[in-house]
Amino acid sequence: MEQKYEPGPEWYAVHLKSRHEFKVADRLAMKGIEAFLPQVERVRKWKDRKKLITFPLFPGYIFVHTTSESKNLLSVLKVAGVVRIISTIPGEPDPIPEEQILSLKKLVENKGELDPYPYLNEGQKVRITKGPLNGVEGILVEKLDKHVLVLSVDVLRQGVALTINAADVEKI
């Protein structure tokens, strides 16, 4: 009897309608689909007050953890607010390496000052060796005499920047 290969769940980037990130995250959760919406908190100032507001780190995108079976991908696409699953070849979604999602989760949980950062193809690849972000990998760049770790999400061609102590990283 021939055994059929069953691919395990992988992470995929999903493009959403503008300003639908939180609604889609809730709808996916109600359907039992694991989703990850990286969020950052920012202080917004008005004339009369200041308020801490939560924003999506990558506006217009959410990550889902599912298998590449067409019925599972279709259930994601049927969620109101979903535009498409990011893919290089139409109909074949590009999985995101687990390490990138784990590193992104660690950065978000750390609640450091994160800033969206342009995607980088070149640069020094490093791993943080100390502190709460131990194990996070990214690209080291210099910005106004400060060292910045850039975590790139290849599929989105976007990244996140975090100021770090250069002594806390090692070359990969």
DSSP file (Angstrom, degrees, kcal/mol; ACC not computed):
  #  RESIDUE AA STRUCTURE BP1 BP2  ACC     N-H-->O    O-->H-N    N-H-->O    O-->H-N    TCO  KAPPA ALPHA  PHI   PSI    X-CA   Y-CA   Z-CA
    1    1 A M              0   0    0      0, 0.0     2,-0.3     0, 0.0     0, 0.0   0.000 360.0 360.0 360.0 129.9    0.0    0.0    0.0
    2    2 A E        -     0   0    0      1,-0.0     2,-0.4     0, 0.0     0, 0.0  -0.613 360.0-135.2 -82.2 131.7    1.4    3.4   -1.1
    3    3 A Q        -     0   0    0     -2,-0.3     2,-0.4     1,-0.0    -1,-0.0  -0.718  15.0-135.6 -88.9 135.2    1.7    6.1    1.6
    4    4 A K        -     0   0    0     -2,-0.4     2,-0.4     1,-0.0    -1,-0.0  -0.731  20.0-119.1 -90.2 134.9    0.5    9.5    0.7
    5    5 A Y        -     0   0    0     -2,-0.4    -1,-0.0     1,-0.0     0, 0.0  -0.596  25.8-163.8 -75.2 125.0    2.7   12.4    1.7
    6    6 A E        -     0   0    0     -2,-0.4     2,-0.1    63,-0.0    -1,-0.0  -0.925  13.6-140.2-110.7 107.9    0.9   14.8    4.0
    7    7 A P        -     0   0    0      0, 0.0    62,-0.1     0, 0.0     3,-0.1  -0.410  19.0-125.1 -67.6 142.5    2.6   18.2    4.3
    8    8 A G        -     0   0    0      1,-0.2    60,-0.3    59,-0.1    58,-0.1  -0.273  40.1 -74.9 -78.0 170.7    2.6   19.7    7.8
    9    9 A P        -     0   0    0      0, 0.0     2,-0.3     0, 0.0    58,-0.3  -0.394  53.3-176.6 -68.1 144.6    1.3   23.1    8.6
   10   10 A E  E     -A   66   0A   0     56,-3.3    56,-2.3    -3,-0.1     2,-0.4  -0.878  29.5 -98.5-133.5 166.5    3.5   26.1    7.5
   11   11 A W  E     -AB  65  96A   0     85,-0.7    85,-2.8    -2,-0.3     2,-0.3  -0.714  38.5-176.6 -89.7 138.0    3.3   29.8    7.9
   12   12 A Y  E     -AB  64  95A   0     52,-2.5    52,-2.6    -2,-0.4     2,-0.4  -0.978  24.7-124.6-132.5 146.4    1.9   31.9    5.1
   13   13 A A  E     -A   63   0A   0     81,-0.5    73,-2.6    -2,-0.3     2,-0.5  -0.766  25.1-159.7 -89.7 134.7    1.6   35.7    4.6
   14   14 A V  E     -AC  62  85A   0     48,-3.1    48,-1.6    -2,-0.4     2,-0.4  -0.968   9.8-140.0-120.2 126.5   -1.9   36.8    3.8
   15   15 A H  E     -AC  61  84A   0     69,-2.8    68,-2.9    -2,-0.5    69,-1.4  -0.688  27.2-166.3 -84.9 135.9   -2.7   40.2    2.2
   16   16 A L  E     - C   0  82A   0     44,-2.9    66,-0.2    -2,-0.4     3,-0.1  -0.736  27.4 -89.4-120.6 165.1   -5.7   41.9    3.6
   17   17 A K    >   -     0   0    0     64,-2.7     3,-1.5    -2,-0.2    43,-0.2  -0.394  68.4 -75.8 -64.7 153.1   -8.0   44.8    2.8
   18   18 A S  T 3  S+     0   0    0      1,-0.3    -1,-0.1     2,-0.1     0, 0.0  -0.267 114.8   2.4 -56.5 133.4   -6.9   48.1    4.3
   19   19 A R  T 3  S+     0   0    0     -3,-0.1    -1,-0.3     1,-0.1     4,-0.2   0.749  98.7 110.3  60.9  29.7   -7.5   48.4    8.0
   20   20 A H    <>  +     0   0    0     -3,-1.5     4,-2.8    61,-0.1     5,-0.3   0.278  37.9 108.3-109.9   8.9   -8.9   44.9    8.3
   21   21 A E  H  > S+     0   0    0      1,-0.2     4,-2.1     2,-0.2     5,-0.1   0.909  82.6  39.5 -57.3 -50.3   -6.1   43.3   10.3
   22   22 A F  H  > S+     0   0    0      2,-0.2     4,-2.0     1,-0.2    -1,-0.2   0.883 116.5  50.6 -71.0 -38.2   -7.8   43.0   13.7
   23   23 A K  H  > S+     0   0    0      2,-0.2     4,-2.4     1,-0.2    -2,-0.2   0.928 112.2  47.0 -63.7 -45.2  -11.2   41.9   12.2
   24   24 A V  H  X S+     0   0    0     -4,-2.8     4,-2.8     2,-0.2     5,-0.2   0.897 109.1  54.7 -64.9 -40.1   -9.5   39.2   10.1
   25   25 A A  H  X S+     0   0    0     -4,-2.1     4,-2.0    -5,-0.3    -1,-0.2   0.917 111.0  45.8 -58.4 -43.4   -7.5   38.0   13.1
   26   26 A D  H  X S+     0   0    0     -4,-2.0     4,-2.1     2,-0.2    -2,-0.2   0.912 112.8  49.6 -66.0 -42.8  -10.8   37.6   15.0
   27   27 A R  H  X S+     0   0    0     -4,-2.4     4,-1.3     2,-0.2    -2,-0.2   0.888 110.7  49.6 -65.3 -39.3  -12.6   35.9   12.1
   28   28 A L  H  <>S+     0   0    0     -4,-2.8     5,-2.7     1,-0.2     4,-0.4   0.911 110.1  51.4 -64.9 -41.7   -9.7   33.4   11.6
   29   29 A A  H ><5S+     0   0    0     -4,-2.0     3,-1.3    -5,-0.2    -2,-0.2   0.898 106.9  53.4 -61.5 -40.8   -9.7   32.6   15.3
   30   30 A M  H 3<5S+     0   0    0     -4,-2.1    -1,-0.2     1,-0.3    -2,-0.2   0.809 108.6  50.2 -64.5 -29.0  -13.5   31.9   15.2
   31   31 A K  T 3<5S-     0   0    0     -4,-1.3    -1,-0.3    -3,-0.3    -2,-0.2   0.478 119.3-112.8 -85.6  -3.3  -12.8   29.5   12.3
   32   32 A G  T < 5 +     0   0    0     -3,-1.3     2,-0.5    -4,-0.4    -3,-0.2   0.714  69.8 142.0  79.1  20.9  -10.1   27.7   14.4
   33   33 A I      < -     0   0    0     -5,-2.7     2,-0.3    -6,-0.1    -1,-0.3  -0.857  53.8-123.8 -98.5 124.2   -7.3   28.9   12.0
   34   34 A E  E     +D   65   0A   0     31,-0.6    31,-2.6    -2,-0.5     2,-0.3  -0.495  39.3 174.9 -69.2 128.5   -4.1   29.8   13.8
   35   35 A A  E     -D   64   0A   0     -2,-0.3     2,-0.4    29,-0.2    29,-0.2  -0.949  23.1-153.6-134.8 154.2   -3.1   33.3   12.9
   36   36 A F  E     -D   63   0A   0     27,-3.0    27,-2.3    -2,-0.3    -2,-0.0  -0.977   9.5-178.4-131.9 118.4   -0.3   35.7   14.1
   37   37 A L        -     0   0    0     -2,-0.4     2,-0.1    25,-0.2    25,-0.1  -0.895  22.4-143.2-116.0  98.0   -0.8   39.5   13.8
   38   38 A P        -     0   0    0      0, 0.0    19,-3.0     0, 0.0    20,-0.5  -0.422  26.5-171.6 -63.6 130.8    2.4   41.2   15.0
   39   39 A Q  E     -E   56   0B   0     17,-0.3     2,-0.3    -2,-0.1    15,-0.0  -0.926  16.0-165.9-128.8 150.0    1.4   44.4   16.9
   40   40 A V  E     -E   55   0B   0     15,-2.7    15,-3.3    -2,-0.3     2,-0.4  -0.957  18.1-131.5-129.7 151.3    3.1   47.4   18.3
   41   41 A E  E     +E   54   0B   0     -2,-0.3     2,-0.3    13,-0.2    13,-0.2  -0.870  26.0 178.8-104.5 136.8    1.9   50.0   20.8
   42   42 A R  E     -E   53   0B   0     11,-2.8    11,-3.3    -2,-0.4     2,-0.6  -0.978  30.5-119.6-134.1 146.5    2.4   53.7   20.1
   43   43 A V  E     -E   52   0B   0     -2,-0.3     2,-0.4     9,-0.2     9,-0.2  -0.778  28.7-158.4 -85.8 123.9    1.4   56.8   22.0
   44   44 A R  E     -E   51   0B   0      7,-3.2     7,-2.2    -2,-0.6     2,-0.5  -0.880   5.9-149.9-103.9 134.8   -0.9   59.0   19.9
   45   45 A K  E     +E   50   0B   0     -2,-0.4     2,-0.2     5,-0.2     5,-0.2  -0.892  17.2 175.4-110.8 133.2   -1.1   62.6   20.8
   46   46 A W        -     0   0    0      3,-3.2     3,-0.0    -2,-0.5     0, 0.0  -0.690  49.5 -95.4-116.5 176.8   -4.1   64.8   20.3
   47   47 A K  S    S+     0   0    0     -2,-0.2     3,-0.1     1,-0.2    -1,-0.0   0.884 123.4  29.1 -60.8 -37.7   -4.5   68.5   21.4
   48   48 A D  S    S+     0   0    0      1,-0.1     2,-0.3    -3,-0.0    -1,-0.2   0.542 125.8   7.7-104.0  -8.2   -6.2   67.5   24.6
   49   49 A R        -     0   0    0      2,-0.0    -3,-3.2    -3,-0.0     2,-0.4  -0.984  53.4-128.1-163.4 169.0   -4.8   64.0   25.4
   50   50 A K  E     -E   45   0B   0     -2,-0.3     2,-0.3    -5,-0.2    -5,-0.2  -0.965  25.9-176.6-125.3 145.7   -2.4   61.2   24.8
   51   51 A K  E     -E   44   0B   0     -7,-2.2    -7,-3.2    -2,-0.4     2,-0.6  -0.999  28.6-123.1-145.8 141.9   -3.4   57.5   24.4
   52   52 A L  E     -E   43   0B   0     -2,-0.3     2,-0.4    -9,-0.2    -9,-0.2  -0.763  37.1-172.3 -84.4 118.4   -1.6   54.2   23.9
   53   53 A I  E     -E   42   0B   0    -11,-3.3   -11,-2.8    -2,-0.6     2,-0.5  -0.896  19.6-132.8-117.3 141.5   -2.9   52.7   20.6
   54   54 A T  E     -E   41   0B   0     -2,-0.4   -13,-0.2   -13,-0.2   -15,-0.0  -0.820  28.0-178.4 -95.2 130.2   -2.1   49.2   19.2
   55   55 A F  E     -E   40   0B   0    -15,-3.3   -15,-2.7    -2,-0.5     2,-0.2  -0.905  33.5-103.8-123.6 151.3   -1.1   49.1   15.5
   56   56 A P  E     -E   39   0B   0      0, 0.0   -17,-0.3     0, 0.0     6,-0.0  -0.570  24.4-140.7 -69.3 138.6   -0.3   46.2   13.2
   57   57 A L  S    S+     0   0    0    -19,-3.0   -18,-0.1     1,-0.3   -20,-0.0   0.888  99.7  33.4 -67.3 -39.1    3.5   46.0   12.6
   58   58 A F  S >  S-     0   0    0    -20,-0.5     3,-1.8     3,-0.2    -1,-0.3  -0.821  92.8-144.1-116.9  88.8    2.9   45.2    9.0
   59   59 A P  T 3  S+     0   0    0      0, 0.0     3,-0.1     0, 0.0   -41,-0.1  -0.254  83.4  21.6 -56.0 133.2   -0.2   47.0    7.9
   60   60 A G  T 3  S+     0   0    0      1,-0.2   -44,-2.9   -43,-0.2     2,-0.3   0.498 110.3  88.8  90.3   4.4   -2.3   45.0    5.4
   61   61 A Y  E <   +A   15   0A   0     -3,-1.8     2,-0.3   -46,-0.2    -3,-0.2  -0.970  41.9 173.9-137.9 151.4   -0.8   41.6    6.4
   62   62 A I  E     -A   14   0A   0    -48,-1.6   -48,-3.1    -2,-0.3     2,-0.4  -0.959  27.1-126.4-144.5 157.3   -1.4   38.7    8.8
   63   63 A F  E     -AD  13  36A   0    -27,-2.3   -27,-3.0    -2,-0.3     2,-0.4  -0.904  21.0-164.4-109.7 136.4    0.3   35.3    9.1
   64   64 A V  E     -AD  12  35A   0    -52,-2.6   -52,-2.5    -2,-0.4     2,-0.7  -0.929  13.3-144.9-120.0 147.0   -1.6   32.1    9.1
   65   65 A H  E     +AD  11  34A   0    -31,-2.6   -31,-0.6    -2,-0.4     2,-0.3  -0.911  49.9 118.2-112.0 104.0   -0.4   28.6   10.1
   66   66 A T  E     -A   10   0A   0    -56,-2.3   -56,-3.3    -2,-0.7     2,-0.1  -0.926  62.3 -88.5-154.4 173.1   -2.0   26.0    8.0
   67   67 A T        -     0   0    0    -58,-0.3   -59,-0.1    -2,-0.3     6,-0.0  -0.475  36.6-115.7 -86.9 165.5   -1.2   23.2    5.5
   68   68 A S  S    S+     0   0    0    -60,-0.3    -1,-0.1    -2,-0.1     2,-0.1   0.327  70.9 130.4 -84.7   9.5   -1.0   23.9    1.7
   69   69 A E    >>  -     0   0    0    -62,-0.1     4,-2.3     1,-0.1     3,-0.6  -0.401  67.1-124.8 -62.4 139.4   -4.0   21.7    1.0
   70   70 A S  H 3> S+     0   0    0      1,-0.2     4,-2.5     2,-0.2     5,-0.2   0.837 108.1  56.4 -59.8 -34.6   -6.4   23.6   -1.2
   71   71 A K  H 3> S+     0   0    0      2,-0.2     4,-1.6     1,-0.2    -1,-0.2   0.883 110.3  45.4 -65.7 -35.9   -9.3   23.2    1.2
   72   72 A N  H <> S+     0   0    0     -3,-0.6     4,-1.3     2,-0.2    -2,-0.2   0.908 114.4  47.1 -72.5 -41.7   -7.4   24.8    4.0
   73   73 A L  H  X S+     0   0    0     -4,-2.3     4,-2.4     1,-0.2    -2,-0.2   0.887 110.9  53.2 -65.5 -37.7   -6.1   27.6    1.8
   74   74 A L  H  X S+     0   0    0     -4,-2.5     4,-1.8    -5,-0.2    -1,-0.2   0.876 103.6  55.9 -64.4 -38.0   -9.6   28.2    0.5
   75   75 A S  H  < S+     0   0    0     -4,-1.6     4,-0.3     1,-0.2    -1,-0.2   0.836 109.8  47.1 -65.5 -30.0  -11.0   28.4    4.0
   76   76 A V  H >< S+     0   0    0     -4,-1.3     3,-1.5     1,-0.2    -2,-0.2   0.925 111.2  50.5 -71.9 -46.0   -8.5   31.3    4.7
   77   77 A L  H 3< S+     0   0    0     -4,-2.4    -2,-0.2     1,-0.3    -1,-0.2   0.763 103.2  61.0 -64.5 -25.2   -9.4   33.0    1.4
   78   78 A K  T 3< S+     0   0    0     -4,-1.8    -1,-0.3    -5,-0.2     2,-0.3   0.592  78.4 108.8 -78.6 -10.2  -13.1   32.8    2.2
   79   79 A V  S X  S-     0   0    0     -3,-1.5     3,-2.1    -4,-0.3     2,-0.1  -0.505  83.4-106.7 -70.4 130.9  -12.6   34.9    5.4
   80   80 A A  T 3  S+     0   0    0     -2,-0.3   -53,-0.1     1,-0.2    -1,-0.1  -0.356 105.5  27.7 -59.3 129.9  -14.1   38.4    4.9
   81   81 A G  T 3  S+     0   0    0      1,-0.4   -64,-2.7    -4,-0.1     2,-0.4   0.165  88.3 122.3 102.9 -15.8  -11.3   41.0    4.5
   82   82 A V  E <   +C   16   0A   0     -3,-2.1    -1,-0.4   -66,-0.2   -66,-0.2  -0.658  33.5 178.4 -81.1 133.2   -8.7   38.6    3.0
   83   83 A V  E     -     0   0A   0    -68,-2.9     2,-0.3     1,-0.4   -67,-0.2   0.860  58.2 -37.8 -97.2 -54.2   -7.4   39.6   -0.4
   84   84 A R  E     -C   15   0A   0    -69,-1.4   -69,-2.8    -8,-0.0     2,-0.5  -0.985  50.7-104.1-164.6 163.5   -4.9   36.9   -1.3
   85   85 A I  E     -C   14   0A   0     -2,-0.3   -71,-0.2   -71,-0.2     6,-0.2  -0.875  51.0-107.5 -95.4 130.9   -2.2   34.6    0.1
   86   86 A I        +     0   0    0    -73,-2.6     8,-1.8    -2,-0.5     2,-0.3  -0.371  53.2 159.0 -64.9 127.0    1.2   35.9   -0.9
   87   87 A S        -     0   0    0      6,-0.3     4,-0.0    -2,-0.1   -75,-0.0  -0.997  42.7-152.0-149.9 146.9    2.8   33.7   -3.6
   88   88 A T  S    S+     0   0    0      4,-0.5    -1,-0.1    -2,-0.3    -2,-0.0   0.892  98.1  42.6 -80.3 -45.4    5.5   34.0   -6.3
   89   89 A I  B >  S-F   92   0C   0      3,-0.6     3,-2.4     1,-0.0    -1,-0.2  -0.906 105.9-106.4-101.2 123.9    3.9   31.5   -8.5
   90   90 A P  T 3  S+     0   0    0      0, 0.0    -2,-0.1     0, 0.0    -4,-0.1  -0.213 104.3  14.9 -52.7 131.4    0.1   31.9   -8.7
   91   91 A G  T 3  S+     0   0    0     -6,-0.2    -3,-0.0     1,-0.1    -4,-0.0   0.358 108.5  89.9  86.6  -6.0   -1.7   29.2   -6.8
   92   92 A E  B <  S-F   89   0C   0     -3,-2.4    -3,-0.6    -7,-0.1    -4,-0.5  -0.792  70.3-149.7-124.0  87.9    1.4   28.1   -4.9
   93   93 A P        -     0   0    0      0, 0.0    -6,-0.3     0, 0.0    -7,-0.1  -0.218  16.8-120.9 -59.0 143.9    1.7   30.1   -1.7
   94   94 A D        -     0   0    0     -8,-1.8   -81,-0.5   -81,-0.1     2,-0.1  -0.769  24.9-136.1 -88.1 117.2    5.2   30.8   -0.4
   95   95 A P  E     -B   12   0A   0      0, 0.0   -83,-0.2     0, 0.0    60,-0.0  -0.425  12.9-131.5 -71.0 149.7    5.8   29.4    3.1
   96   96 A I  E     -B   11   0A   0    -85,-2.8   -85,-0.7    -2,-0.1     5,-0.1  -0.865  31.2-103.1-100.0 131.8    7.6   31.6    5.6
   97   97 A P    >>  -     0   0    0      0, 0.0     4,-1.4     0, 0.0     3,-0.9  -0.279  23.9-128.4 -55.9 136.2   10.5   29.9    7.5
   98   98 A E  H 3> S+     0   0    0      1,-0.3     4,-2.8     2,-0.2     5,-0.2   0.841 107.0  61.7 -53.5 -38.0    9.4   29.0   11.0
   99   99 A E  H 3> S+     0   0    0      1,-0.2     4,-2.6     2,-0.2    -1,-0.3   0.869 101.0  52.3 -61.3 -37.1   12.6   30.8   12.4
  100  100 A Q  H <> S+     0   0    0     -3,-0.9     4,-2.1     2,-0.2    -1,-0.2   0.906 112.0  45.1 -66.6 -40.4   11.4   34.1   10.9
  101  101 A I  H  X S+     0   0    0     -4,-1.4     4,-2.7     2,-0.2    -2,-0.2   0.926 113.8  49.3 -68.3 -43.9    8.0   33.8   12.6
  102  102 A L  H  X S+     0   0    0     -4,-2.8     4,-2.1     1,-0.2    -2,-0.2   0.911 113.0  47.3 -61.9 -42.5    9.6   32.7   16.0
  103  103 A S  H  X S+     0   0    0     -4,-2.6     4,-2.3    -5,-0.2    -1,-0.2   0.902 112.0  50.2 -64.7 -40.9   12.0   35.6   15.9
  104  104 A L  H  X S+     0   0    0     -4,-2.1     4,-2.4     2,-0.2    -2,-0.2   0.909 109.8  50.4 -63.6 -42.8    9.2   38.0   15.0
  105  105 A K  H  X S+     0   0    0     -4,-2.7     4,-2.7     1,-0.2    -1,-0.2   0.907 110.2  50.7 -61.3 -41.6    7.1   36.7   17.9
  106  106 A K  H  X S+     0   0    0     -4,-2.1     4,-1.7     2,-0.2    -2,-0.2   0.910 110.4  48.9 -63.7 -42.9   10.1   37.2   20.3
  107  107 A L  H  X>S+     0   0    0     -4,-2.3     5,-0.8     2,-0.2     4,-0.5   0.916 113.9  46.0 -62.0 -43.8   10.6   40.8   19.1
  108  108 A V  H ><5S+     0   0    0     -4,-2.4     3,-1.1     1,-0.2    -2,-0.2   0.910 111.7  51.0 -67.6 -42.7    6.9   41.6   19.6
  109  109 A E  H 3<5S+     0   0    0     -4,-2.7    -1,-0.2     1,-0.2    -2,-0.2   0.818 101.4  63.0 -64.1 -30.6    6.7   40.0   23.0
  110  110 A N  H 3<5S-     0   0    0     -4,-1.7    -1,-0.2    -5,-0.2    -2,-0.2   0.698  95.3-145.0 -68.3 -19.2    9.8   41.9   24.2
  111  111 A K  T <<5 +     0   0    0     -3,-1.1    -3,-0.1    -4,-0.5    -2,-0.1   0.779  42.0 154.5  57.6  31.5    7.8   45.1   23.7
  112  112 A G      < -     0   0    0     -5,-0.8     2,-1.3     1,-0.1    -1,-0.1  -0.196  61.5 -77.2 -75.1 177.1   11.0   47.0   22.6
  113  113 A E        -     0   0    0     50,-0.1    50,-0.5   -73,-0.1     2,-0.3  -0.663  61.1-175.0 -80.3  95.9   10.8   50.1   20.3
  114  114 A L        -     0   0    0     -2,-1.3    48,-0.2    48,-0.1    46,-0.0  -0.732   8.8-173.7 -96.5 142.0   10.2   48.4   16.9
  115  115 A D  E     -G  161   0D   0     46,-1.7    46,-3.3    -2,-0.3   -58,-0.0  -0.998  32.7-108.5-131.5 136.5   10.1   50.3   13.7
  116  116 A P  E     -G  160   0D   0      0, 0.0    44,-0.3     0, 0.0   -58,-0.1  -0.374  43.4-166.8 -56.7 144.3    9.1   49.0   10.2
  117  117 A Y  E     -G  159   0D   0     42,-2.6    42,-1.6    34,-0.2     3,-0.1  -0.989  25.6 -96.6-139.6 143.2   12.3   48.9    8.2
  118  118 A P  E     -G  158   0D   0      0, 0.0    40,-0.2     0, 0.0    42,-0.1  -0.277  50.8 -97.6 -60.4 146.0   13.0   48.4    4.5
  119  119 A Y        -     0   0    0     38,-0.7     2,-0.4    40,-0.1    40,-0.1  -0.371  39.9-152.2 -63.7 138.0   13.7   44.9    3.4
  120  120 A L        +     0   0    0     38,-0.1     3,-0.1     1,-0.1    38,-0.1  -0.947  23.9 179.7-117.7 135.9   17.4   44.1    3.0
  121  121 A N  S    S+     0   0    0     -2,-0.4     2,-0.3     1,-0.1    -1,-0.1   0.725  75.3  43.4 -95.2 -31.3   19.1   41.5    0.8
  122  122 A E  S    S+     0   0    0      2,-0.0     2,-0.2    17,-0.0    -1,-0.1  -0.771  74.8  82.8-117.3 159.5   22.6   42.3    1.8
  123  123 A G  S    S-     0   0    0     -2,-0.3     2,-0.5    -3,-0.1    18,-0.1  -0.699  78.9 -45.6 135.9 173.5   24.3   42.9    5.1
  124  124 A Q  E     -H  140   0D   0     16,-0.8    16,-3.1    -2,-0.2     2,-0.5  -0.629  49.5-143.4 -79.0 119.3   25.8   41.2    8.0
  125  125 A K  E     +H  139   0D   0     -2,-0.5    47,-2.0    14,-0.2     2,-0.3  -0.737  31.3 172.0 -85.0 127.9   23.6   38.3    9.3
  126  126 A V  E     -HI 138 171D   0     12,-3.4    12,-2.6    -2,-0.5     2,-0.4  -0.863  28.2-143.7-134.8 165.7   23.8   38.1   13.1
  127  127 A R  E     -HI 137 170D   0     43,-2.2    43,-2.3    -2,-0.3     2,-0.3  -0.998  26.4-120.9-130.1 133.8   22.2   36.4   16.1
  128  128 A I  E     - I   0 169D   0      8,-2.7     7,-3.3    -2,-0.4    41,-0.3  -0.577  26.5-175.0 -73.5 134.8   21.5   38.0   19.5
  129  129 A T        +     0   0    0     39,-3.7     2,-0.3    -2,-0.3    40,-0.2   0.522  57.4  46.4-110.9  -9.2   23.4   36.1   22.2
  130  130 A K  S    S+     0   0    0     38,-0.8     3,-0.5     3,-0.1     5,-0.0  -0.923  89.0  14.9-135.0 157.7   22.3   37.8   25.4
  131  131 A G  S >  S-     0   0    0     -2,-0.3     3,-1.7     1,-0.2    -3,-0.0  -0.166 105.6 -37.3  81.3-171.0   19.1   39.1   27.1
  132  132 A P  T 3  S+     0   0    0      0, 0.0    -1,-0.2     0, 0.0   -22,-0.0   0.686 134.4  56.2 -66.2 -19.1   15.5   38.4   26.4
  133  133 A L  T >  S+     0   0    0     -3,-0.5     3,-2.5   -23,-0.1    -5,-0.3   0.203  74.6 150.0 -98.1  15.8   16.0   38.4   22.6
  134  134 A N  T <   +     0   0    0     -3,-1.7    -5,-0.2     1,-0.3     3,-0.1  -0.239  68.1  21.3 -49.8 126.2   18.6   35.6   22.8
  135  135 A G  T 3  S+     0   0    0     -7,-3.3    -1,-0.3     1,-0.3     2,-0.2   0.212  84.9 135.6  98.6 -15.0   18.5   33.6   19.6
  136  136 A V    <   -     0   0    0     -3,-2.5    -8,-2.7    -8,-0.1    -1,-0.3  -0.507  40.9-154.1 -69.6 132.7   16.8   36.2   17.4
  137  137 A E  E     +H  127   0D   0    -10,-0.2     2,-0.3    -2,-0.2   -10,-0.2  -0.818  30.4 123.1-110.2 148.5   18.5   36.4   14.0
  138  138 A G  E     -H  126   0D   0    -12,-2.6   -12,-3.4    -2,-0.3     2,-0.5  -0.921  57.6 -65.8-172.7-162.3   18.7   39.3   11.6
  139  139 A I  E     -HJ 125 150D   0     11,-2.9    11,-2.6    -2,-0.3     2,-0.5  -0.930  40.4-136.8-113.4 130.9   20.9   41.7    9.7
  140  140 A L  E     +HJ 124 149D   0    -16,-3.1   -16,-0.8    -2,-0.5     2,-0.3  -0.753  31.1 165.0 -90.9 127.6   23.1   44.2   11.5
  141  141 A V  E     - J   0 148D   0      7,-2.4     7,-2.6    -2,-0.5     2,-0.4  -0.889  32.2-122.3-131.9 165.1   23.3   47.7   10.1
  142  142 A E  E     + J   0 147D   0     -2,-0.3     2,-0.4     5,-0.2     5,-0.2  -0.930  24.9 179.6-112.6 136.2   24.5   51.0   11.5
  143  143 A K  E >  S- J   0 146D   0      3,-2.8     3,-1.4    -2,-0.4    -2,-0.0  -0.922  71.8 -26.7-139.8 108.2   22.3   54.0   11.8
  144  144 A L  T 3  S-     0   0    0     -2,-0.4     3,-0.1     1,-0.3    -1,-0.1   0.924 124.3 -49.5  51.3  53.1   23.6   57.3   13.3
  145  145 A D  T 3  S+     0   0    0      1,-0.2     2,-0.4     0, 0.0    -1,-0.3   0.558 119.2 109.4  65.1  11.0   26.3   55.5   15.4
  146  146 A K  E <   -J  143   0D   0     -3,-1.4    -3,-2.8    19,-0.0     2,-0.4  -0.881  69.2-125.2-111.0 148.9   23.7   53.1   16.8
  147  147 A H  E     -JK 142 164D   0     17,-0.6    17,-2.4    -2,-0.4     2,-0.4  -0.797  27.4-166.7 -93.7 136.3   23.6   49.4   15.9
  148  148 A V  E     -JK 141 163D   0     -7,-2.6    -7,-2.4    -2,-0.4     2,-0.5  -0.977  14.0-145.6-126.4 132.4   20.3   48.2   14.6
  149  149 A L  E     -JK 140 162D   0     13,-3.2    13,-1.9    -2,-0.4     2,-0.6  -0.863  16.1-159.8 -95.1 129.1   19.1   44.6   14.2
  150  150 A V  E     -JK 139 161D   0    -11,-2.6   -11,-2.9    -2,-0.5     2,-0.6  -0.947   3.7-160.6-113.1 118.6   16.9   44.2   11.2
  151  151 A L  E     - K   0 160D   0      9,-2.5     9,-1.9    -2,-0.6     2,-0.4  -0.877  16.4-154.5 -95.8 118.4   14.6   41.1   11.1
  152  152 A S  E     - K   0 159D   0     -2,-0.6     2,-0.8     7,-0.2     7,-0.3  -0.776  14.9-154.7 -99.1 137.1   13.5   40.5    7.5
  153  153 A V  E  >> - K   0 158D   0      5,-3.1     4,-1.4    -2,-0.4     5,-1.4  -0.910  15.5-161.5-105.2 101.0   10.3   38.7    6.5
  154  154 A D  T  45S+     0   0    0     -2,-0.8     3,-0.4     1,-0.2    -1,-0.2   0.863  82.5  52.5 -55.0 -46.7   11.4   37.5    3.1
  155  155 A V  T  45S+     0   0    0      1,-0.3    -1,-0.2    -3,-0.1   -68,-0.1   0.881 115.9  40.2 -62.4 -39.1    7.9   36.8    1.6
  156  156 A L  T  45S-     0   0    0     -3,-0.5    -1,-0.3     2,-0.2    -2,-0.2   0.666 100.5-135.5 -81.0 -15.8    6.6   40.3    2.5
  157  157 A R  T  <5 +     0   0    0     -4,-1.4   -38,-0.7    -3,-0.4     2,-0.3   0.902  69.9 110.4  55.5  43.0    9.9   41.9    1.5
  158  158 A Q  E   < -GK 118 153D   0     -5,-1.4    -5,-3.1   -40,-0.2     2,-0.3  -0.881  47.7-166.5-136.4 167.6    9.7   44.0    4.7
  159  159 A G  E     -GK 117 152D   0    -42,-1.6   -42,-2.6    -2,-0.3     2,-0.4  -0.895  17.3-126.0-148.1 177.9   11.5   44.1    7.9
  160  160 A V  E     -GK 116 151D   0     -9,-1.9    -9,-2.5    -2,-0.3     2,-0.4  -0.992  20.9-147.3-131.5 137.5   11.5   45.4   11.5
  161  161 A A  E     +GK 115 150D   0    -46,-3.3   -46,-1.7    -2,-0.4     2,-0.3  -0.866  15.5 178.0-111.3 142.6   14.3   47.4   13.1
  162  162 A L  E     - K   0 149D   0    -13,-1.9   -13,-3.2    -2,-0.4     2,-0.3  -0.988  29.7-124.1-141.7 127.9   15.4   47.3   16.7
  163  163 A T  E     + K   0 148D   0    -50,-0.5     2,-0.3    -2,-0.3   -15,-0.2  -0.576  42.9 170.6 -73.2 131.5   18.3   49.2   18.3
  164  164 A I  E     - K   0 147D   0    -17,-2.4     2,-0.6    -2,-0.3   -17,-0.6  -0.855  41.7 -97.2-136.5 168.8   20.6   46.8   20.1
  165  165 A N    >   -     0   0    0     -2,-0.3     3,-2.2     1,-0.1     4,-0.1  -0.826  29.5-143.7 -87.4 121.8   24.0   46.6   21.8
  166  166 A A  G >  S+     0   0    0     -2,-0.6     3,-1.2     1,-0.3    -1,-0.1   0.747  97.7  65.5 -60.8 -23.8   26.5   45.4   19.2
  167  167 A A  G 3  S+     0   0    0      1,-0.3    -1,-0.3    -3,-0.0    -2,-0.0   0.665  92.3  64.3 -71.3 -15.2   28.3   43.4   21.9
  168  168 A D  G <  S+     0   0    0     -3,-2.2   -39,-3.7   -39,-0.1   -38,-0.8   0.282  93.3  75.9 -92.1  10.7   25.3   41.2   22.3
  169  169 A V  E <   -I  128   0D   0     -3,-1.2     2,-0.3   -41,-0.3   -41,-0.2  -0.862  58.2-157.6-123.4 157.3   25.4   39.7   18.8
  170  170 A E  E     -I  127   0D   0    -43,-2.3   -43,-2.2    -2,-0.3     2,-0.2  -0.956  29.9-105.7-128.3 151.0   27.5   37.1   17.0
  171  171 A K  E      I  126   0D   0     -2,-0.3   -45,-0.2   -45,-0.2   -47,-0.0  -0.514 360.0 360.0 -72.4 139.7   28.1   36.6   13.3
  172  172 A I              0   0    0    -47,-2.0    -1,-0.1    -2,-0.2   -46,-0.1   0.412 360.0 360.0 -94.2 360.0   26.3   33.7   11.8
